[in-house]
Amino acid sequence: MDPYSAEGELINLHNHFHQGQFQETVDYDVSALSSENALPARVLQHRARIALGQAEDVIADVEGESKPELAAVGALAALSLGRTDEAVKTIEELAASSGDNATVQVLGGTVLQAAGKSEEALALLSQHSANLDAVALITQIYLQQNRIDLALKEVKAARSWAQDSLLVNLTESWVGLRLGGEKYQQAFYVFEELAQAPSTSSVTSLVSQAVCELHLGRVEEAETALKQAIGKQPDYADAIANLVVLNIVTGKDPKDVMASLKKTSPAHPLLTDLEEKSAAFDKAATKYTAKASS
Amino acid sequence: MQASTGMLTKFESKSSRAKGIAFHPVRPWILVSLHSSTIQLWDYRMGTLIDRFEDHDGPVRGIDFHRTQPLFVSGGDDYKIKVWSYQSRRCLFTLNGHLDYVRTVFFHHELPWIISASDDQTIRIWNWQNRSQICTMTGHNHYVMCAQFHPKDDLVVSASLDQSVRVWDISGLRKKHSAPTSMSTYDDRMSQSNAQQTDMFGNTDAMVKFVLEGHDRGVNWVAFHPTAPHIVSAGDDRLVKLWRFSETKAWEVDTCRGHFQNSSGCLFHPHQDLILSCGEDKTIRVWDSLKRTAVQSFKRENDRFWVIAAHPTINLFAAGHDNGVMVFKLERERPASTVYQNSLFFITKEKHVRSFDFQKNAESPTLLSLKRLGSAWVPPRTLSYNPAERSVLVTSPAEGGSYELISLPRDGSGALEAADSKRGQGNSAIFVARNRFAVLNTATQTIDIKDLSNNTARSFKPPVGTSDIYFGGTGNLLVITPTAVHLYDIQQKKSIAELAVNGVKYVIWSNDGLHAALLSKHNVTIVTKTLEQVSTLHETIRIKSAAWDDAGVLVYSTLNHIKYTLMNGDNGIIMSLDQTVYLVRIKGRSVFCLDRNSKPKVINIDPTEYRFKLSLVKRDYQEMLHIIKTSSLVGQSIISYLQKKGYPEIALQFVQDPATRFELAIECGNLDVAFETAKQLDRPKLWTRLGTEALSHGNHKIVETVYQKLKQFDKLTFLYLLTGDHSKLARMAKIAEHRGDSLARFQSSLFLGDLEDRIQMFKDADQFPLAYMLAKANGLEDECQSILDGIGISEDQLALPTLGEPLSQPRPVVETFKANWPTKATSQSFFEKALAGQLEGLSLDDEPTAATNGLDDAADDDGLTKNGALEADDDEDAAGWDMGDDIVPETDNDFVNIESTDAAGAGSSEADLWARNSPLAADHVAAGSFESAMNVLNRQVGAVNFAPLKDRFLEIYEASKTYLSASPGLPPLVNYVRRTVDETDPRKALPIIPRDLEYLASNDLQRGYDTMKANKLEDGIQIFKGILRAVLVNAVASESEVAEAKKLITSAGEYAVAMSIELSRRRLGSPEQLGATPELQKRSLELSAYFTIPKIEVPHRQLALLNAMNLAYKSKNYSSALSFANRILANGGANRILETAKKIKAQSERNPHDAFEIEYDPFAEFEICAASHTPIYSGTAYEECAFDGSKYHSKYKGTVCTVCDVCEVGKRGSGLKLYD
């Protein structure tokens, strides 16, 4: 039986993780779990700790472990510490030796995609069998590649066998945010449901809800949600980034929020992208000059 | 004696012992006869086994291709000679006669003859046309191992284990068999043949001419020289002997000693003074046939060689051994060459350095002879040119690798032997600067940087395993190792970048020096100058060379094709090649290359396909448009390419086939085209699809036609009801009546509200109660009565149910039948509009012709399609062949595999679509396509100074994307914020533009007004300029908003001008300073007067007037003050100002004179030049800003507008577009 399915032992732990409730994941009591689920639970908790920025501890913990799962965890931790090459190397070795391992697929896919090796990531992930984590990753990679058609196909296929599980809903919402129209509203419902129930709420779902609202043109609501998220976790980069966007959309001066983003997450895509575009602007602008100088 | 470095193996097969080999004279084929009784046909270029022929019993030793016919001949140990057709893939017939093993068989070069040598001690000649033996040559008294025709003369040479080589004269045989058939009767012929045949001991047919004795063991092989009267033989005495003959005698010339086992084969090099031999000592040896010295030898570990063969024309040889065959060449044929600007420098086969001018298309005389360089048989490998010194650096693999630095003669003429040359040991040598060159020594693994006097300036150890070096941009080297390429900084002596690419052999820099192509045997990798991989592609066929087009397209050659690849990895075939060429330069549609004989050649290619794809990638619509209009780019490949890339509307332009056109038209929603093609095809299925599509577009005219075509009367009737077309509805009723379809008729009359008809129908159907009810319900008493009368009962006999309201006739909401509904906006792309001529600035007339020179030659496109057809044929041919089991592993991937680093599967993002689908600058900005946005603005309003727009650009760009955290550990997913929230078709979705018109009007504009009131003009002018910039890059939702935007622009412009006038007045100086200088005072008064001119809101104008009035009054310009006061009073408004004006007016009227004469006529009509702040009187010439309409004196034409700070004054554009 799939330990993550509705009847499975790990369902709550797994959901905590994917709802962005990383602390809850770490604090989850795993002592009662059956032995075959101990390792997946440990992997999930390690992943949550990495997400919480405790990669160093995780590396120390998995150091010397020979299981491919834990080696993959180590690679993910290395990646989050910026040691991309090392992480990719580990994963490539793991992919070759135990590419059929579900954890290796998911973590490996994450590492490879983060290192910009989308094709390799997809190749590794495509070996999965009925693994929703892999489906979610594949979908995200397709979306990053702007292959909405493929992403949609992936989600539809997953929906047919995994019905209403959390990850399918989340993944579908990601795709929905690209499709637009009423899909915005549907995605909003999914995220809002998560964000507003105290047992499932997390900064991630709050920000996701805000993003939906922003796309729906409900800027006030979006702002409330974002402020709520920042209140919970003041250094949550994506919340700040979206607040920058929101401020611009509503015509407010984004300078302060921008500065705080620069402080908390100087490598956020918004900033790097902006820098690149700023340079592109300057370069493009040089092509034009007035005929006469005034 | 040299090591085996020079031997280049091109193909190897694995099989049982190969005893016979034959090259096809034209095609890249080789026949191999095996000890196992099989004959194999290989394509040695592709490395594929084409076919196998098995009919012999036992080993097959002799094999030969016919030169022109699709035939080959074989002879084996089953005593049989078989003639085969490789087209029909079978043995045509067998020649029987030999009584023992057949050793060799050869076709005659012109007559239909075959010569065979056999262990039965005879040589026989056969006519394969009439399948008969025509001659038996006896004389050898042991096995005859080999017998060959002379390539021109009527001679045969044979070798036998009786230790002799014999030369035979067969001129008699030729006479007999090719004499004109004048003897017509059978008797004549009989007597003739008898006459010759009977002469048995004279043997006129084939006479032994010479017996060559010298070998003291059996002779295994013998061959004629292709042109000279020379013979070479190889024997079991391990010797290769060279013989000569004349008309009358023959003699031994020399002996080549070296084989240490039986020598089994030998031949003359077809066009060089070389002899090749092979033997059971597992070696192939190359000898100089003039000096009879060994030149090269090649040894295999385990395989004894049994046979050697030469290709008749190209530099290829094959040798058969215990485990298969190998095809090889003796030397590299790639001519050493280098390109500098418009010149190609290259080394000819004669080792002469020459140059070739691409512009004049002319080859220079020999600049320099390199005869002395290296050994005679080793051609130079590379050439590097130093334009500053006009010197060349040549490397040669001879003597373990050496280089030579030679100055080209200044006068550029004469085959000079280089006088001053500097030389040294090294495997690669290239110039890295004007006065420096780098030398790689692979044996010691060092790179020396040397100055021009050949002194080592610095020396360092390159990365391990370095095999070659190339120029790597200024101060850098590209260091090639078998598994990677390093970018090596010469100064720092370290590798600054590394890319793992296997087996790179050549590096070709793009013309702009920003990209380089790394060529390995089967891969092309494109990298940036910092060694970042851009794309890579795999080729099954060996890649030979490449050159960059000026536009950044890499054109490369494989053994048999010229192909191209774009930076993103899109590639395709340009043309097929008969002969391998080495590309050196691409210029327009000319490809300059060197052939294997080191002769410069120009090949004309059709660059349309890759130019088109390139412009598609770059979204250069003008270029695409031009290509579509001027050339007939056709073919399935380009159509599917376009479809794949999501441009069905462009693909539509190329398709003629109506069925495909229909599909594409439906796909891109082009109903007109779909309708046209549907009419052509007239198939119900297509009509149905068209109808559905048209309905979803709201185009009911087409829907109507479709229903008519399909005879869907019900739907048609309903459609007429919906569109309110009563006349047609009536006609439908008529038609229904004709068809006898009462239900349809009833429905129509119901729709029409035609009571009489309905009652009549009931009556006709004998449904009198219903008819009565209907009449009654609608109050038609007469009709009721007539019905009652008809059936003969009276009203009171009836029990009527309660009657409802009479049915009212359905009415359409809007009567749209006269014109189409407002149809769904079809996704007409930028491109289609351009084609329809709707887009400004895209007409073909003003197009740059340089970019497309020579493209209008549409006829050449046929070549392209032909190529395509040819290839398809080839494929089919191959498909028919049995591929056999022992295919070389090299061929397992038969497809071109593209891996692009930006992920092969990546599609275009929604943002890309914005830029593609919208003509608004703001949408381009949101898409991040700043360049095209600037281009649009420049075209629309003559924008040239974009710096002030930077904040606006970045603001829009940033607002267009949100960041959604998805999977933990990965960067957030980017989503695109739309202003069209309900739109789901990504092609129609458009980005949100922050600070839209409404926002600007209710926020910025009000703030601007406030600054005016608060007299904070410094801030105010910035606000108004900000408004202008925000409107300049914006989008609105309707035509009416466009008008509003125009108003806003004008108003903001007026304020900006007004404020700048007043600000410049204030900058003149303090009142004291002004008082001291009359000029300044005068100017101050003038500016204050001009401040009142711009059309700003009345309350604000009052402020300006008040200001002007007070100043004028204080300066005793009472006349002016009076006029200002009058204007204030005329405007009315706030009391305090009016009071002041009244007072001043009263004061001024006493002395209505001006102390200062200023240039201000209150009664003249004028506007203010925004640059000089002086009047432009009506009637005088002026220029204006195409965006904000501010006016300028003519002399300011070409400057940047001082109001918006963006546009060029006097540049007329197509006008700002804010709504599409």
Interface residues (C-beta under 8 A of the other chain):
Chain A: F17 G20 F22 R47 A48 I50 A51 L76 L79 S80 T110 V111 Q113 A114 G116 S118 E119 L122 A136 L137 Q140 Y142 L143 Q144 Q145 N146 R147 I148 D149 L150 L170 W174 L177 R178 L179 G180 G181 E182 K183 Y184 T204 V207 S208 V211 L214 H215 L216 G217 D238 A241 N242 V244 V245 I248 V249 T250 G251 P254 H268 P269 L270 D273 L274 K277 S278 A280 F281 D282 A284 A285 K287 Y288 T289 A290 K291 A292 S293 S294
Chain B: E899 T901 A903 A904 G905 A906 G907 S908 S909 E910 D912 G928 F930 E931 M934 N938 A943 V944 N945 F946 A947 K950 F953 L954 E955 Y957 E958 A959 K961 T962 Y963 L964 S965 A966 S967 P968 G969 L970 P971 P972 L973 V974 N975 Y976 V977 R978 V981 D982 E983 T984 P986 A989 I992 P994 R995 Y999 N1003 A1171 Y1196 K1197 G1198 T1199 V1200 T1202 E1208 K1211
